[in-house]
C-alpha cells in the first residue's frame, strides 16, 4: 500500500501502539499499520503514527485524510480542522475533502469560515465539469451531537421544488432517531399572508418543523432566512426540549 492510496471507509486499528512500531518500518508500512488501526477503532494509537508521517512527508494527502478522520472520531476538532485544511491545500479539487473541511469548520465552532466555504462549495458545484460531483445533488454541511443523539445536516446544491426544504437536520441516533427537523419555505403561504397584509412584499416566511412522518411540530416562524448559527441553535433547543412547539399536527393512517 502506498501513501497515495485513498482510504475512504471508516478507519480502525488493531495490534501495536504507535510507540511499538518498529523504527525500521518504511513509511508505507507505517501508513498501512495506522490504517489497520483506524479500521479497528483504535484512533488514539493511530494518530501518533499519522502525525509523524505528516511531519516526514507533508505532501502525502492521504495521511491528512486519515488523520482528519481519526481526530474527528476522538473529538479533537481543532486538530481535525488543521488536518482537513492540509488535505484541502494538497487536493483543492477533491470535493469530498471540501465537504469534510466544511464539517470541520462547524465542529470546531468556526461558523463564519464554515459559511464561506459552504457558499464556495455550492458555486463550485454549479460550475463543475466533474460528472461524479454533478451527480451529487446534496451534501452534508455539518455533524454534531447533543443529549438527544447525533444529527447530520444536509442541503441540496440546488432548490427546484416548492414548497422547498432548504435544510434537513437528520437525527441519526437517540430517542428521535430517524426523524428530521426541516427549514421549509412555501410561496403559496407567502402569497396568502401578503393578501391579508401580514407579510411585506420583500418578506418571506420560513418555518422550522420537526417531522416523524405521522407527526409534525412547528417550532419557529421566521420572516427572513435565519443565519445558520441561529438555525442550528434553535434545532438543538428543540431537540433538547428547551424550545417548545408553537403548533402540532398528527396524521393518522387508515391502513389503506
N, C-alpha and C positions, 0 to 999 in steps of 0.2 A: 504494500500500500504506500503510495507517495503522499507528500504533504499537499498535493494539488487535488487529491481525491475528495469530492464533496461528500460529507455525511449529513443527510437531511433528516434522518429518523431521529426520534428522541433518544439521546445518548445515555449510556450507562457504563459502570466499570467493575471488573472483577479482579481479584488477585492482589498484587503487591501494592503497597502505598508508594507515593511518589518518591519518598526518601529511599525506598528499597530498590528503585530502578537502577540497574547496573550502569555504571558510568560509561562502559564501553559500548552501550547500545547506540545504534545510529539514530538520527533524527526521525527517520521513517518508522523505526521500531518503537521509539518512544511515543510518537504520534499514534501509532496503532494501539499501543498499550493504553493510552489515555482514552481513545475512543471506546475500547473494550470496557474500560471502567465506567465511562458515561452510560454505556448501554446496559449496565447492571445497576445503575443508580448511585454509584459511589462518586458523586460530584466533587466532594471535598478532596478526595485523593487524586482526582484527575486534574484539578485546577493548577496545582504547583507544576505539574509536568507541562501543561499547556502554556502557563506563564513563562516558564523557562524557554520553551520553544519559540514563543513570541519575541523574546529578547534576542535569541540567537538567529532567528530567521524572521525579521519583521515584515517581510513581504509575502509570507505564507498566509494567504487569505483564509484558508480553511482552518488554520489554527485559531484565528479570531472568531470564525463562525462557531466552532465548538466551544470556545471559551465564553462567548456571549451566552450560549445556551446554558452552560454549566453555572455561570454566575447568576443568571436569572433563576435557575432552579433552587439555589440556596438563599435567594432574596438579597443578594449583593447587587442592587440595581444600579448604583453609580458605576461600579466596576463593569457591569454588563454593558452599560451605555458606552463606556470607553472602548470596549471590545467591538461593539457594533459600529461605532464611529470608524474604528480602524479598518474593519471589513469594508465599510462603505467607501472609504478612501481608496482602497485597493481594487474594489469591484463596483464602481459607481453605477454601472448599467444593470447590475443584478437587482431586479425589482423585489425578489424575496428578501434580500438584505435590507432594502429600503423599508419594507414593511416592518421588519424586526427593529430597525432603528427608530421608527415612529413609536412603536410599542415601548421601546426602552426609554424614550424621552418622557412619556407619560408615567411609566413605572417609577421613574426617579424624580417625579414632580417638576419636570421642566416643560410646563404646559405650553408656553409661548413658542419654544423651539419645536415641540411636537406639532403644534398647529401649522407652523410654517412648512415643516417637512411634509405634513399631510396634504397641504394645499399644492405643493410642488409635485407630489406623487400623483394627484389627480390630473394635473396638467401633463405630466409625463405619460400617463395612460392615454389621454386624449390624442397625443401626438405620436405615439409609438408605432413602429412598424414591426414590432415583435409579435408574431401571431399568438404565441402562448400567453404573453402578457395581456393582449387584447381580449383573449377568451375569458380572462378572469373578470367577471362582472362586479365582484365585490372584494373588499379587503377587510382585514382585522386591524382596527385602529388602536385598540387598547385591550389589555387584560388586567383585571385587578381582582383582589379577594376582599371579602367582608365577612361579617359574622354569619351571614346567610348563605355563604358559598362563593364560588368563583364565577366571575362574569366576563364574557368576551364581547367586545363591542365591534359591530360590523357596520359598514357603509357601502352603498353601491357607488361605483365610479360615475354613473350617470343615472339621473332620476327621470324616468319616462312614463310614470303612471300617475294617476290622480283618482282617488286620494293617494298620497305618496308617503312611504315610510322613509324618513330621512336618516334615522339612526336606529339600530337594533341593539339593545343590551340583552344578550342571550345568557340566561342563568344556567351555568353548566353543572353546578352541584349545590347541595344544601336542600333545605325544605322546599324551595321553589324551583328546583331543578326542572329543566325542560319547559320553562316559561320564559316570557320576554317582556321587557319594558321598551316601548316604542315611542319615538318622536314622530308625530304624524301631522301632515298638512292636507287640507281639503278645500279646493277653490269653491265648491258648491256651498260650503259652510260660510266662507268669506263673503260670498255674494248675498246670502240671506242676512247676515249681520249688517252689511252695508245698506241693504234695502230698509233696514229698521233703524238706521242711523247709529248703530252701536259699534261700527268699525270704520275708520278713516280710509280714504281711497288708497293711501300708501301703506296701510297696515295689513298684516295677515295674521291668522290665528294658527298657533301650533299647540297641539295637545300632547301631554306626556301620560301614557297609559300603560298599565300592566295587563297582560293578557295570558290566559291559560288555555284558550280555545273555547271554553264554555263560560268563562268569567272575564269581565273587563272592569278595571278600576282606573279612573282618571285622577291624576294627582296634581297636575298643573295645567293652566291655560296661559300661553304666552302670546303677546301681541307683536313680538319680534322674535326672530330666531335667537335662542339663548346662546351664550358662549359655551364652548364645550366644558369649561371648568364648572360653570354654574349647572349645566345639564347633568354632568357626572355626579355632582354633589346632591342634586335632587333625586337622582336614581338611587344613590347609596342610602339617602334618608328614607326613601320609600321602601326599599327592600329591607332595611333595618327596622322598620316600623316607627321611625321618628317623624315621618311625613304621612298624614292621614289622607285617604282618598276623598275627593270632593264629589264624586259620583261613582255608582257601581251598577253594573248590568250583568245579569245571568242569562245564559242561553240554555234552555232545557231541550235536550234531544228527545224526539218522539219515537226514536228507534227505527225510523224509516230509512 
